[in-house]
Amino acid sequence: MIQLIKMLRIDDRLIHGQVAVTWSKQLEVTRIVVVSDTISEDEIQVSALKMAAPEGIKAFVLSVDKAAKMLNDPRADKLKVLLVLNDPKQVAALLAELITKPAILDIANYGRVAGLDGRHKITDTVYLSDEEVQIFKDLAQKGDKFIYQPLPGDAAEPLDKLLEG
Protein backbone atom coordinates (compact mmCIF):
# COMPACT_ATOMS: atom_id res chain seq x y z
CA MET A 1 0.00 0.00 0.00
CA ILE A 2 1.26 3.48 -0.88
CA GLN A 3 1.77 5.79 2.08
CA LEU A 4 -0.61 8.69 1.42
CA ILE A 5 1.17 11.30 3.55
CA LYS A 6 4.89 11.03 2.98
CA MET A 7 5.73 13.80 5.44
CA LEU A 8 4.18 16.46 7.61
CA ARG A 9 6.66 19.31 7.90
CA ILE A 10 6.46 22.32 10.17
CA ASP A 11 8.18 25.23 8.48
CA ASP A 12 7.46 28.95 8.81
CA ARG A 13 8.40 29.44 5.17
CA LEU A 14 5.85 26.90 3.90
CA ILE A 15 6.62 26.27 0.19
CA HIS A 16 10.19 27.37 -0.54
CA GLY A 17 13.35 25.89 -2.04
CA GLN A 18 13.92 23.12 0.51
CA VAL A 19 10.29 22.01 0.38
CA ALA A 20 9.54 22.69 -3.28
CA VAL A 21 12.69 21.19 -4.71
CA THR A 22 14.62 19.06 -2.24
CA TRP A 23 11.95 17.36 -0.13
CA SER A 24 9.34 16.99 -2.87
CA LYS A 25 11.91 15.24 -5.07
CA GLN A 26 13.28 13.09 -2.23
CA LEU A 27 9.79 11.98 -1.19
CA GLU A 28 8.51 11.68 -4.79
CA VAL A 29 5.30 13.52 -3.91
CA THR A 30 2.53 14.40 -6.33
CA ARG A 31 0.92 17.02 -4.07
CA ILE A 32 2.03 19.67 -1.60
CA VAL A 33 -0.73 20.67 0.78
CA VAL A 34 -0.28 23.77 2.92
CA VAL A 35 -2.63 23.56 5.89
CA SER A 36 -3.56 26.84 7.54
CA ASP A 37 -6.90 28.20 8.65
CA THR A 38 -5.73 31.80 8.18
CA ILE A 39 -3.69 31.52 4.98
CA SER A 40 -6.41 29.50 3.23
CA GLU A 41 -8.63 32.60 3.54
CA ASP A 42 -6.09 34.93 1.88
CA GLU A 43 -6.37 34.73 -1.93
CA ILE A 44 -3.04 36.48 -2.54
CA GLN A 45 -1.10 34.14 -0.26
CA VAL A 46 -2.88 31.10 -1.71
CA SER A 47 -1.96 32.19 -5.23
CA ALA A 48 1.68 32.85 -4.29
CA LEU A 49 2.05 29.48 -2.58
CA LYS A 50 0.54 27.62 -5.54
CA MET A 51 3.00 29.36 -7.89
CA ALA A 52 5.91 28.30 -5.66
CA ALA A 53 5.23 24.61 -6.23
CA PRO A 54 7.57 22.88 -8.68
CA GLU A 55 6.37 21.88 -12.12
CA GLY A 56 4.44 18.62 -12.09
CA ILE A 57 3.37 18.90 -8.44
CA LYS A 58 -0.02 20.32 -7.58
CA ALA A 59 -0.24 22.59 -4.55
CA PHE A 60 -3.28 23.17 -2.39
CA VAL A 61 -3.84 25.56 0.51
CA LEU A 62 -6.57 24.27 2.79
CA SER A 63 -8.01 24.85 6.25
CA VAL A 64 -7.47 22.13 8.85
CA ASP A 65 -11.01 20.80 8.38
CA LYS A 66 -10.84 20.73 4.58
CA ALA A 67 -7.39 19.11 4.62
CA ALA A 68 -8.58 16.39 7.01
CA LYS A 69 -11.64 15.70 4.83
CA MET A 70 -9.51 15.48 1.68
CA LEU A 71 -6.83 13.28 3.25
CA ASN A 72 -9.38 10.96 4.88
CA ASP A 73 -11.27 10.47 1.61
CA PRO A 74 -10.52 6.98 0.22
CA ARG A 75 -10.13 8.49 -3.26
CA ALA A 76 -6.93 10.20 -2.02
CA ASP A 77 -5.22 6.90 -1.23
CA LYS A 78 -3.17 6.89 -4.44
CA LEU A 79 -1.73 10.36 -3.86
CA LYS A 80 1.70 11.01 -2.38
CA VAL A 81 1.39 14.11 -0.22
CA LEU A 82 3.75 16.48 1.55
CA LEU A 83 1.89 18.46 4.21
CA VAL A 84 3.36 21.79 5.27
CA LEU A 85 2.11 23.75 8.28
CA ASN A 86 3.37 26.71 10.30
CA ASP A 87 1.34 26.44 13.49
CA PRO A 88 1.79 23.64 16.08
CA LYS A 89 -1.80 24.10 17.32
CA GLN A 90 -3.11 23.41 13.82
CA VAL A 91 -0.69 20.48 13.51
CA ALA A 92 -2.21 18.93 16.64
CA ALA A 93 -5.74 19.59 15.36
CA LEU A 94 -4.97 17.99 11.98
CA LEU A 95 -3.23 14.93 13.45
CA ALA A 96 -6.25 14.35 15.71
CA GLU A 97 -8.48 14.17 12.61
CA LEU A 98 -6.33 12.03 10.29
CA ILE A 99 -7.14 8.37 9.80
CA THR A 100 -3.75 7.63 8.21
CA LYS A 101 -0.81 9.21 10.01
CA PRO A 102 2.10 10.77 8.09
CA ALA A 103 5.14 8.54 7.50
CA ILE A 104 7.43 11.30 8.81
CA LEU A 105 6.70 14.15 11.21
CA ASP A 106 9.39 16.81 10.77
CA ILE A 107 9.98 20.20 12.33
CA ALA A 108 12.71 22.14 10.60
CA ASN A 109 12.35 25.92 10.55
CA TYR A 110 9.93 27.31 13.05
CA GLY A 111 9.51 30.08 15.58
CA ARG A 112 11.74 32.89 14.38
CA VAL A 113 9.03 34.64 12.36
CA ALA A 114 6.92 35.22 15.47
CA GLY A 115 9.87 36.80 17.28
CA LEU A 116 12.18 35.17 19.80
CA ASP A 117 10.79 36.73 22.99
CA GLY A 118 9.48 34.02 25.29
CA ARG A 119 10.77 31.24 23.05
CA HIS A 120 13.30 28.53 23.81
CA LYS A 121 16.05 27.75 21.32
CA ILE A 122 15.66 24.05 20.52
CA THR A 123 18.00 24.06 17.50
CA ASP A 124 19.54 26.79 15.35
CA THR A 125 16.30 26.90 13.35
CA VAL A 126 13.59 25.91 15.86
CA TYR A 127 12.35 28.15 18.66
CA LEU A 128 9.32 27.14 20.73
CA SER A 129 7.17 28.82 23.35
CA ASP A 130 6.27 26.96 26.55
CA GLU A 131 2.82 26.23 25.09
CA GLU A 132 4.34 24.81 21.89
CA VAL A 133 6.79 22.63 23.84
CA GLN A 134 3.77 21.20 25.69
CA ILE A 135 1.94 20.58 22.41
CA PHE A 136 4.85 18.48 21.14
CA LYS A 137 5.14 16.61 24.44
CA ASP A 138 1.41 15.84 24.33
CA LEU A 139 1.67 14.67 20.70
CA ALA A 140 4.62 12.43 21.59
CA GLN A 141 2.57 10.81 24.37
CA LYS A 142 -0.10 10.04 21.76
CA GLY A 143 2.53 8.40 19.54
CA ASP A 144 3.11 11.32 17.17
CA LYS A 145 6.90 11.57 17.40
CA PHE A 146 8.55 14.43 15.54
CA ILE A 147 12.07 14.61 14.22
CA TYR A 148 14.28 17.56 13.39
CA GLN A 149 15.67 17.13 9.87
CA PRO A 150 16.10 20.30 7.79
CA LEU A 151 17.35 18.51 4.64
CA PRO A 152 17.15 14.89 3.46
CA GLY A 153 20.93 14.46 3.85
CA ASP A 154 20.89 15.69 7.47
CA ALA A 155 20.71 13.19 10.31
CA ALA A 156 17.22 13.00 11.79
CA GLU A 157 17.17 13.90 15.48
CA PRO A 158 14.22 12.99 17.72
CA LEU A 159 12.47 16.19 18.82
CA ASP A 160 11.60 14.76 22.23
CA LYS A 161 15.33 14.33 22.96
CA LEU A 162 16.02 17.90 21.82
CA LEU A 163 13.25 19.17 24.10
CA GLU A 164 14.97 17.56 27.09
CA GLY A 165 17.75 20.04 26.64
N, C-alpha and C positions, 0 to 999 in steps of 0.2 A: 504494500500500500504506500502511495506517495504521501509524504508528510506535507500537509496543507501549508502550515505556517513554518517556514524555514527558520525565521528569527523574529523576535520582538526586540527592537533596539530603542533605547532611550537616548535621545540626542537632541540638544537644544536647536541644532542647525537643521534638523529634519532631513530633507533631500538635499544633499550636497555631494561633493566629489567622492568622499569615502563611501557613502551610501549608494549614490547613483552609479558609480563605476566599480569600485573595488568589491564591496559586499554583494551587490546584485549579480555580478559576474561569478564570484566565488560560490554563492548559494544557488546560482542558476535559476533565479526567480523570474516569473512571468508578470508579477504585479508588485508594485510598491503601494502600500496603503498607509497614509498618514492618518492617525486617529487623534482628533482634537475637537472637543465641543465648540471651542471659540473660533478656531481657524476655519472650521467647516462652514461657518456662517459669513466668512469674509471672502467675497468673490475675487478680489484682487489677489489675496494670498493663495487661494485655491488655484487660480490660473497660473501664478508664478511657480507654485510647487509642481503642477502638472507639466509645465514646460521644462523643469529641471530633471525630469526623468529621462534616462537614456533611451535611445531609439530601440524600438522593439519591446519595451516594457511599459505597460499601462500603469498610470498612477491615479490613485483615488484619494480624496480627502473626505473623511467621513466622521460623524459624531461617534461617540462610544456605542450608543444604541444601534445605529445603522451598521457600524463595523461588525458588531457581535451578530446581528441578524444575517449579514452577508456571509461571514465566516462560518456560521453554524448551519447554513443552508447546504444540504447534501449536493447540490449542483456545483458547489465551489470545491468539491473534493479533489478535482484534477488540477487545480491551480497550485502554483508555488509562490507563496506570498512572503514578502518582507514587510513587517509592521514597523512603523516608526512613530514614536510618541515623544512628547516633551513635558509630561506632567505625571509624576508618580501616582497621584490620586487617580488619574484617569487610567493609568496602567492597572492599578488594583481593581478598578471597576470593570475594565475589559476582561481581565483574567478571570474574574468571578463569573462572567457570563459565557466564556468560551467552553464549548464541549471538547474540542481538541486543543490541547495546550501546544504552544510553540516548541519547536525542537531546541532552540537556544533562546535564552533570556539574557540580553546584553545591555549593560549601561556603559557608555563610553565618553560622552561629552555632555555634562549636565551641571547646571547650577551657577555658572558664571554669569549668564545673561541676567538673572534676577538680582545680581549684586551679591557680594560675598559676606555682607553683614549678617551675623547670626548663623552662618553656615560653617560646617566642619569640612576641612580638606580631607577627602578620602583618598584621592590620587591627584596627579597633576591636572587632570581634566574633569574630576567629579567632586562637587561640593554639595553637601546635603544639610538641610535644616534638621533639627531634632525630630520634627514631625515626619520628615521624609525617611530618616533613619528608621523610625518606628514602623513606617509602612513596609520597608524592605525586610525588617525583622519579622513582621507579621506574615508577609508573603512567604518567607523562607519556612516558617512554621507550618504553612499550608502545603509545602512541597514545591513552591515556585522559587527555585534557586537561581539567582542572577550571577553572571560573571562580569568581569571587566576585561574587555578585549577590543581596543580601538580599531585594530586592523587584523585581517585574517592571519597574517604572519606573526602577530604578537602572541605571546603565551597568554592563555586564558587564566585569570585569577578569580577565585571564588569571592564574590562580594561580601558574603557573611564573614569571611576571614579578614577582609580589609576593614570592615566595620568594627572589628574587635580592637583595631588600633595598631 
